[in-house]
Amino acid sequence: MRLDGERARLRISGVGAVRLRQRRALEGVPKTCTIVRKPDGWYAHIVCMHADMPARSDANPAERGALDLGVQALATLHTGERGRNPRHLRRAARKLTAEQRALSRKQRGSRRRTKQRARLARAHLKLARVRRDYLHKASRGLAERYRFIAVEDLTVAAMTRSAKGTMLKPGKRVRQKAGLNRSILDAAWGELTEMLDYKLTARGGRLVRVRAGGTSQACSGCGAHVPKALSERWHDCPRCGLSLDRDKNAAINI
């Protein structure tokens, strides 16, 4: 792979020179190039070797922070600050539903169905890009603010497992569980923690994953076990009298 920035050409072994619309100048020495086809065109992902670590933009970051990931608020800090959950899927649901219904009406194997399938794929791609853009901005703000951040070690695949069950043992509250699964996947907790991980590492910090069990049920003031249903959003401790938001209590425990 060889990049000719002046002529806007990318020379690929076995392919030759192709035109390239470069979004920004490369920093460092190009090492690998991956050609990817997406619903709206072809992309070249170029990985560069950079000798120097990026400089910190914050002069004196706080030492430690903790996050409780959720659905109502995307992330709640131990200070009580709440990060907004934009619910991108809910906003795009009408557009996606219309495109999916249009696809179902097209005859299989026809050109119109091929074009409609491409329109549906572009709608999903736009949704994914909007979500990633928001997560990048949120994770960068946190990485600039704290040197070490603790989060729950969540297994999203297990949390979003279907509740349908089997013919012999059918599940309960299947529709409610399906709605919760969609909300969890739309929040993209795994993607947020991955972004936090590499951004903190690049700044000399670290992401710490702690065991998730009991962080919402334990009192952050005295350690007493205070059982709460998922619908209960407030923590009231009968032992020490501590009263605060459920997510803030969990973040302090984390």
N, C-alpha and C positions, 0 to 999 in steps of 0.2 A: 504494500500500500504506500502510495506517495501522493502528497497533497500539494497542488500548485495553487496557492492562494491568489496570485495575481490574475491568473486566467480562470479562476473558479472551476478547476477541474480536479477530480479525484481519480488517480490511476490505480486500478485494482488488478492484481495478478489473474490472468486467465480471462479477463473481461475487457480491459483497456481503459481508456479515459472516458469518464462520464461527467456531465455537468453537475455542479454542486452549488446549492444555495446555502452559504455558510451563515449561521445565526450569530456567531461571535468568534473572535480570534482565539486560537488555541493557546493554552498556557502549558509550557513544558514540552517534552519530546513525545510525539505520537508513537505508541507501541502496538496497539491492536485496533482493528476496525471491523465492526460487525454490521452487515447490511440487513436491515429489517423492513419487511413489508407490512404496512398498516392500512386500515381502510381508506385513509386519505392520501396515500402515496408511499414512496420509498424513503427510508431514513438511513443515514450512516452514523453509527454510534462509535466515536473515536475515543479511546482511552489513552491518556497521556501520563507520562512519568514526571512528577513535579518534585524538584529537589528540596524546596523549602516548604515548611508547614504554613498554612494560612495564618495571618496575624489575627489576634483577637480584636474584635471591635469593641469589647467592653473592658474598661480599665481595671475594675475591681469587682468581679462577680461574687455573688454569695457562694458560700462553700457547699451547702447541701439544700436539696429540695426534694419533694415527694409528690407523686401524682396518683390520684384515684381515677381510673378510666371508667366512663359510664356512657349512658345513652341520653339521658336528659341533658347533661353537660358532658362534652367530649372528655374533658379532664378537669379535675378539681385539685388545686394546690393545697398543701398543708396550711397555707395562710388563709384559706377560704375563698380565694379567687377562683372563678369558674370560667373555663374556656368554652365558648359557644359551640354547639353541635349544629352545623348548617343543614343537616338532613338533605344532602344532595339528591339522593334517590327519590325522596318524596317530591322534590321540586321538579324533577325530570320525569316523573311517572306518567303524566298525561302525554308527553311527547313520545315516550317509549311505547306506551300502550297503543297510540294511534299508528305508529310505524309497524308494530307487531301485527295489528289487525289488518293493515294494508297488505302485509306480506302473506297472511293466511288466505287472502282473497285472490292472490295471483296464482295462475296455473303453474304447476310444477314443470320445470324444464324450460319455461318461457324466458325471453329476454327481460320482460317486465319484472318477473320474480327475481332475476339476478340483480337488476338495478335496485329493486326495493330492499333486497338483502344487504346491499352495500350501504343504502341509506340508514338502515337499522344499525349496522355495524358502526357507522360514523356517529350516530347518536350515542351509542354506548361508549365509544372512544372519547367523545366530548365530556360525558359524565365522569369517566375515569380521570381525565386531565384536570377538570375542575376540582375534583376531590384531592388529587395529588398536589395541586397548587396550594390549596388551603393547608394541607398537612405540612408541606415544606415551610410555609410561613410560620405556622404555629410551632413547629419543632425548632426552627432557627431562633425564634424569640426566646424559647426556653433554654436553648444551648448557650445563648449569649448571657442569660441571666444567672445560671447556676453552673457550678463546676462538676458537681455530682448530683445525679437525679435517681431516685428510687421509684420503681413501678412494680405492680403486681406481675408475677410470672403467670400470665393467663394462657390457657390452651383454648384458643378460639374455635378450633375444629371440634373439640368436644362440647363446648358451650353452645354451638349452633347445630348440634346433631338433631335430626328430625324426631318429632314426637309421635309419628304415625303408628309405630309399633308393628304388630303382625296381625294376621287374620284371627289367630287364637287369642292374642293379647293386644287388642287395639289400644292406642294411646289416648290420653285425656287432654282436653284443652288444646287440640292440635292447631287450630287457627290462631289462637293467642301466641303459642310457641313459635309458629311460623312468622308472625309479625315481629316478635322479639328477635328472631334470628336475622331477619332482614335489617332491622335497626342496628344490630351488632356488626353485621358485615358492612353496612353503609358507613358506620363510624370508623372502620378500618384501624382498629387498635394495633394490630400487628404491624401495619405499614408505618404508623406513627412511631412505635417503639424502635423499629429498624432505623428510621430517619434520625431519631434522637441518639441512637447508639453511635452511628458513624460521625454525626456532627459533634457530639461531645468528645469522641476519641480524637478527632482532628484538632480540637481546641485544647487538648491535654486533660480532658475530664473523663468521666466514665458513667455509663448507665448501669445501675445495680438492679437486678431482678430479685424480688423477695417472694417467699411463699404466700400465695393468695388466701389460703384458708384462714377464716376468722377475723380478717381485718375490718369487716363491716359489723361484726357482732360483738367484738371486744370494746370496752370503754377505754378511750385514750387517756382518761384521767386517773382511773384506779385499776384498770385491767379486768374489771368484772365482766362476765359474759351476759350480754343483753340481747336475747334473741329478737330478731325483727324479720317480718316478711318483706319481700322485694318491693311491695307497694308502700311500705312505711319509709318516708324520706327524712325523718327526724330522729335523732338519738337522744333519749332521755334515760339517764342512769339512775336507778332507784337507790344505789348505794351512796354515791358521792354527790348526786344532784346535778351532774354535768348535763347541759342541754345545748346541743348544736346540730348543725346539718349533718346528715348521715354520711355524705361523701367527704366532708371535711374531717369528720372523726376517723374515717377509714384512711385518709391521706396522712393524718398524724401518726396512726399506727404503722403505716408503711414506712 
